[in-house]
Amino acid sequence: MKTINRACSIAYELVFSMSFVLVILAPFHAMSTRHLTLAQSIDSSHAIIVGETWGLAVGEKVSLYRFNHGWKAPIGTARIESIGHNSAQIAVNPETMSWPLGRHGTVSRASNGKTYASIGSNDGIAEGNYLNIYRDRTNIAQAEILKVEPDRSLIAIPQDIGDPAGLVASDFTVATQVVVYGNGMQSGIEIASICLVLLSQRVGHHLF
């Protein structure tokens, strides 16, 4: 009985200590997680993502997501081909994707006040189609395609969403994104913290 009580006590202390460490580390883990939005289709295998690109490297593999209630897993893996200022070009193998990259474009407003999305007939877009409009990966509106050119489309966008410049238009109802979870240094700190808790528990019980 004494052995069982001691085991329960050790287990309780370990769970409490691990929970405390995880609570402390959680905000830092969240802050280091970056979401890069797929903002521009190039073709069925290539696209441009936008967001904080620090720490990414050419040739690195990253996971693509379309988070929704029924799907939390990656839809595929992309390779970083080139990196610019807050943007990067990615490449995928369509045959290994759970879902296609889809069609995405950036919204802009011309000097005549008309609003365009940077995808057109070359991407299979047709007049009368609708595109979903995203701000920071949140679907905020739908836009009807009024006229199509090879590389852009004139769209009718709701007036109550504010300045549309820089928003993303897509044929998917859920935003496509790359998620980068932390970095090597942070992972090392998290592992070291957990190991330190385990070591302190072991040493403490040997001493007492």
Summary of the structure (lengths in Angstrom):
residues: 208
radius of gyration: 23.6
end to end distance: 18.7
largest distance: 83.4
contacts: 586
relative contact order: 0.18
helix: 31%
strand: 37%
